[in-house]
């Protein structure tokens, strides 16, 4: 052949350098860094934690979530709420904050 070099040599011995995937036609190939699909997004996790807060309010009648409430069952919620209050204070002081307007409205 004319100038094919390695590609012709690979094809000439019956082996192809690039084998088409059987999945390529039916499914997109997705590869993950650690072999697992990604978890929920930050926004999804925030909404889930907010839903936990609303459920806590329904159960206990207040938003005073401490790490020791109900034998420590709400420790992660307490930590999350502490971060939200800190971010709310930053925003109220005119500083950069992770809370946007929608999240502030949801927390008020």
C-alpha positions in Angstrom: 0.0 0.0 0.0 0.9 3.6 -0.2 2.3 5.1 3.0 0.0 3.3 5.5 2.9 2.1 7.6 1.8 0.8 11.0 -1.9 0.9 10.3 -1.4 -1.4 7.2 0.9 -3.7 9.2 -1.7 -4.0 12.0 -4.5 -4.7 9.5 -2.3 -7.0 7.5 -1.8 -9.4 10.4 -5.6 -9.7 11.0 -5.6 -7.5 14.1 -7.0 -4.1 14.3 -5.6 -1.4 16.6 -9.0 0.0 17.4 -11.8 -2.6 17.9 -15.3 -1.1 17.8 -17.1 -1.6 21.0 -20.3 -3.6 20.9 -21.7 -1.0 23.4 -20.8 2.0 21.2 -23.9 1.6 19.1 -26.4 0.8 21.8 -25.1 2.7 24.9 -22.8 5.6 25.6 -19.6 4.5 27.2 -19.2 6.2 30.6 -16.0 5.9 32.6 -15.7 7.0 36.2 -12.5 7.9 38.0 -13.0 5.3 40.7 -15.2 2.9 38.8 -18.4 4.1 40.5 -21.0 6.5 39.1 -21.1 10.0 40.7 -23.3 10.5 43.7 -25.9 13.3 44.1 -24.9 16.8 43.2 -24.2 19.5 45.8 -27.6 21.0 45.0 -29.4 17.7 45.5 -27.6 17.1 48.8 -28.5 20.6 50.0 -32.2 20.0 49.2 -32.1 16.6 50.9 -30.6 18.2 54.1 -33.2 21.0 53.9 -35.9 18.4 53.7 -34.5 16.7 56.8 -34.6 20.1 58.6 -38.3 20.5 57.7 -39.0 17.0 58.9 -37.2 17.8 62.2 -39.3 20.9 62.6 -42.5 18.8 62.1 -41.4 16.3 64.7 -40.0 18.5 67.4 -41.7 21.9 66.7 -38.5 23.9 66.5 -35.2 24.4 64.6 -32.8 24.0 67.6 -31.0 21.0 66.2 -28.1 20.0 68.4 -25.6 17.2 68.0 -27.1 15.4 71.0 -30.8 15.5 70.1 -32.4 12.1 70.1 -29.2 10.3 71.0 -27.1 11.9 68.3 -29.4 10.9 65.5 -29.3 14.4 64.1 -25.6 15.1 64.4 -25.1 15.5 60.6 -28.1 17.8 60.3 -26.8 19.8 63.3 -23.5 20.3 61.6 -25.1 21.2 58.3 -27.4 23.7 60.0 -24.4 25.3 61.8 -22.7 25.8 58.4 -25.9 27.3 57.0 -26.2 29.8 59.9 -22.6 30.8 59.4 -23.1 31.3 55.7 -26.3 33.3 56.4 -24.4 35.6 58.8 -21.7 36.1 56.2 -24.2 37.0 53.6 -26.0 39.4 56.0 -22.7 41.1 56.7 -22.2 41.7 52.9 -19.5 39.1 52.5 -19.2 36.3 50.1 -21.4 33.3 51.0 -22.3 29.9 49.7 -26.0 30.7 50.2 -27.8 32.2 47.2 -31.1 34.0 47.4 -33.2 30.9 46.8 -31.6 29.0 49.6 -31.9 32.0 52.0 -35.7 32.1 51.2 -35.9 28.4 51.9 -34.2 28.8 55.3 -36.2 31.9 56.4 
